[in-house]
């Protein structure tokens, strides 16, 4: 059974944006903080794919 990936890691973000791992961790922390303030449960070092796409590519706007 295949599992669908629902989170990006810092490495994924780093590759997609062409930035360092450290910078991608800062971005993940910032976006996870926003999610936490909205009442969502977050996982350190991982970011939901849908939220990332809304924030960086405007797919949810």
TIVO-2410 file (N, C-alpha, C; in nm, 3 decimals):
# residues 61
REC num residu      c1      c2      c3 atome chaine
REC   1      X   0.085  -0.118   0.000     N      A
REC   1      X   0.000   0.000   0.000    CA      A
REC   1      X   0.089   0.124   0.000     C      A
REC   2      X   0.062   0.216  -0.091     N      A
REC   2      X   0.139   0.339  -0.099    CA      A
REC   2      X   0.083   0.442  -0.001     C      A
REC   3      X   0.174   0.513   0.063     N      A
REC   3      X   0.132   0.622   0.149    CA      A
REC   3      X   0.160   0.753   0.079     C      A
REC   4      X   0.064   0.841   0.086     N      A
REC   4      X   0.079   0.972   0.023    CA      A
REC   4      X   0.152   1.065   0.119     C      A
REC   5      X   0.253   1.132   0.068     N      A
REC   5      X   0.331   1.225   0.149    CA      A
REC   5      X   0.248   1.351   0.173     C      A
REC   6      X   0.233   1.391   0.300     N      A
REC   6      X   0.156   1.511   0.331    CA      A
REC   6      X   0.241   1.621   0.393     C      A
REC   7      X   0.367   1.592   0.421     N      A
REC   7      X   0.457   1.690   0.481    CA      A
REC   7      X   0.583   1.707   0.397     C      A
REC   8      X   0.636   1.828   0.396     N      A
REC   8      X   0.768   1.855   0.342    CA      A
REC   8      X   0.866   1.862   0.458     C      A
REC   9      X   0.987   1.816   0.434     N      A
REC   9      X   1.095   1.829   0.531    CA      A
REC   9      X   1.178   1.952   0.495     C      A
REC  10      X   1.271   1.986   0.582     N      A
REC  10      X   1.360   2.099   0.555    CA      A
REC  10      X   1.441   2.074   0.427     C      A
REC  11      X   1.479   1.950   0.404     N      A
REC  11      X   1.554   1.917   0.283    CA      A
REC  11      X   1.469   1.940   0.158     C      A
REC  12      X   1.342   1.901   0.164     N      A
REC  12      X   1.250   1.924   0.051    CA      A
REC  12      X   1.238   2.072   0.020     C      A
REC  13      X   1.216   2.152   0.124     N      A
REC  13      X   1.200   2.297   0.108    CA      A
REC  13      X   1.329   2.358   0.053     C      A
REC  14      X   1.442   2.313   0.105     N      A
REC  14      X   1.572   2.362   0.061    CA      A
REC  14      X   1.591   2.339  -0.089     C      A
REC  15      X   1.559   2.222  -0.135     N      A
REC  15      X   1.575   2.188  -0.277    CA      A
REC  15      X   1.479   2.269  -0.364     C      A
REC  16      X   1.353   2.278  -0.323     N      A
REC  16      X   1.253   2.349  -0.404    CA      A
REC  16      X   1.283   2.498  -0.417     C      A
REC  17      X   1.329   2.559  -0.308     N      A
REC  17      X   1.352   2.704  -0.310    CA      A
REC  17      X   1.496   2.741  -0.341     C      A
REC  18      X   1.585   2.643  -0.346     N      A
REC  18      X   1.725   2.671  -0.374    CA      A
REC  18      X   1.793   2.748  -0.261     C      A
REC  19      X   1.762   2.710  -0.138     N      A
REC  19      X   1.816   2.778  -0.020    CA      A
REC  19      X   1.887   2.676   0.069     C      A
REC  20      X   1.955   2.726   0.172     N      A
REC  20      X   2.026   2.636   0.263    CA      A
REC  20      X   1.927   2.563   0.354     C      A
REC  21      X   1.974   2.454   0.412     N      A
REC  21      X   1.891   2.378   0.507    CA      A
REC  21      X   1.854   2.466   0.626     C      A
REC  22      X   1.950   2.544   0.674     N      A
REC  22      X   1.924   2.631   0.788    CA      A
REC  22      X   1.813   2.731   0.760     C      A
REC  23      X   1.814   2.789   0.642     N      A
REC  23      X   1.710   2.884   0.604    CA      A
REC  23      X   1.575   2.813   0.590     C      A
REC  24      X   1.577   2.694   0.538     N      A
REC  24      X   1.450   2.621   0.524    CA      A
REC  24      X   1.393   2.586   0.661     C      A
REC  25      X   1.478   2.555   0.759     N      A
REC  25      X   1.428   2.531   0.895    CA      A
REC  25      X   1.365   2.658   0.953     C      A
REC  26      X   1.424   2.775   0.925     N      A
REC  26      X   1.366   2.901   0.974    CA      A
REC  26      X   1.228   2.923   0.913     C      A
REC  27      X   1.215   2.895   0.783     N      A
REC  27      X   1.085   2.911   0.716    CA      A
REC  27      X   0.983   2.814   0.776     C      A
REC  28      X   1.023   2.689   0.797     N      A
REC  28      X   0.932   2.590   0.856    CA      A
REC  28      X   0.888   2.632   0.995     C      A
REC  29      X   0.982   2.681   1.077     N      A
REC  29      X   0.945   2.728   1.212    CA      A
REC  29      X   0.845   2.841   1.205     C      A
REC  30      X   0.867   2.937   1.113     N      A
REC  30      X   0.776   3.052   1.100    CA      A
REC  30      X   0.637   3.005   1.059     C      A
REC  31      X   0.629   2.920   0.957     N      A
REC  31      X   0.498   2.875   0.910    CA      A
REC  31      X   0.429   2.784   1.012     C      A
REC  32      X   0.507   2.701   1.082     N      A
REC  32      X   0.448   2.617   1.187    CA      A
REC  32      X   0.394   2.702   1.302     C      A
REC  33      X   0.462   2.814   1.331     N      A
REC  33      X   0.413   2.905   1.435    CA      A
REC  33      X   0.278   2.962   1.395     C      A
REC  34      X   0.264   3.000   1.267     N      A
REC  34      X   0.136   3.050   1.218    CA      A
REC  34      X   0.027   2.944   1.234     C      A
REC  35      X   0.059   2.821   1.196     N      A
REC  35      X  -0.039   2.713   1.209    CA      A
REC  35      X  -0.078   2.688   1.354     C      A
REC  36      X   0.021   2.690   1.442     N      A
REC  36      X  -0.005   2.667   1.585    CA      A
REC  36      X  -0.097   2.776   1.641     C      A
REC  37      X  -0.073   2.901   1.599     N      A
REC  37      X  -0.158   3.012   1.645    CA      A
REC  37      X  -0.301   2.997   1.597     C      A
REC  38      X  -0.320   2.925   1.487     N      A
REC  38      X  -0.454   2.899   1.434    CA      A
REC  38      X  -0.518   2.776   1.498     C      A
REC  39      X  -0.444   2.712   1.589     N      A
REC  39      X  -0.498   2.598   1.661    CA      A
REC  39      X  -0.464   2.461   1.604     C      A
REC  40      X  -0.376   2.457   1.506     N      A
REC  40      X  -0.338   2.329   1.448    CA      A
REC  40      X  -0.224   2.265   1.527     C      A
REC  41      X  -0.217   2.134   1.519     N      A
REC  41      X  -0.105   2.060   1.577    CA      A
REC  41      X   0.006   2.059   1.473     C      A
REC  42      X   0.128   2.090   1.517     N      A
REC  42      X   0.240   2.095   1.422    CA      A
REC  42      X   0.347   1.993   1.461     C      A
REC  43      X   0.428   1.956   1.364     N      A
REC  43      X   0.539   1.864   1.386    CA      A
REC  43      X   0.667   1.940   1.356     C      A
REC  44      X   0.755   1.948   1.453     N      A
REC  44      X   0.880   2.021   1.436    CA      A
REC  44      X   0.960   1.966   1.319     C      A
REC  45      X   1.009   2.056   1.234     N      A
REC  45      X   1.092   2.016   1.122    CA      A
REC  45      X   1.015   1.968   1.000     C      A
REC  46      X   0.882   1.969   1.007     N      A
REC  46      X   0.800   1.927   0.893    CA      A
REC  46      X   0.689   2.029   0.873     C      A
REC  47      X   0.647   2.042   0.749     N      A
REC  47      X   0.545   2.140   0.715    CA      A
REC  47      X   0.443   2.077   0.621     C      A
REC  48      X   0.314   2.094   0.649     N      A
REC  48      X   0.213   2.038   0.558    CA      A
REC  48      X   0.230   2.093   0.417     C      A
REC  49      X   0.226   2.006   0.319     N      A
REC  49      X   0.246   2.043   0.179    CA      A
REC  49      X   0.143   2.147   0.136     C      A
REC  50      X   0.018   2.128   0.170     N      A
REC  50      X  -0.088   2.220   0.127    CA      A
REC  50      X  -0.064   2.361   0.180     C      A
REC  51      X  -0.023   2.372   0.307     N      A
REC  51      X   0.001   2.504   0.365    CA      A
REC  51      X   0.120   2.571   0.297     C      A
REC  52      X   0.225   2.495   0.273     N      A
REC  52      X   0.342   2.550   0.204    CA      A
REC  52      X   0.302   2.603   0.067     C      A
REC  53      X   0.226   2.527  -0.008     N      A
REC  53      X   0.185   2.569  -0.141    CA      A
REC  53      X   0.097   2.692  -0.138     C      A
REC  54      X   0.010   2.704  -0.037     N      A
REC  54      X  -0.073   2.824  -0.023    CA      A
REC  54      X   0.014   2.947   0.003     C      A
REC  55      X   0.112   2.933   0.090     N      A
REC  55      X   0.195   3.047   0.129    CA      A
REC  55      X   0.296   3.085   0.022     C      A
REC  56      X   0.350   2.991  -0.049     N      A
REC  56      X   0.456   3.021  -0.144    CA      A
REC  56      X   0.412   3.025  -0.289     C      A
REC  57      X   0.302   2.964  -0.322     N      A
REC  57      X   0.261   2.961  -0.461    CA      A
REC  57      X   0.120   3.012  -0.485     C      A
REC  58      X   0.052   3.051  -0.379     N      A
REC  58      X  -0.080   3.111  -0.394    CA      A
REC  58      X  -0.189   3.018  -0.442     C      A
REC  59      X  -0.172   2.888  -0.423     N      A
REC  59      X  -0.273   2.795  -0.471    CA      A
REC  59      X  -0.403   2.804  -0.392     C      A
REC  60      X  -0.396   2.851  -0.268     N      A
REC  60      X  -0.516   2.858  -0.187    CA      A
REC  60      X  -0.583   2.994  -0.192     C      A
REC  61      X  -0.522   3.090  -0.259     N      A
REC  61      X  -0.575   3.227  -0.260    CA      A
REC  61      X  -0.679   3.247  -0.367     C      A
***
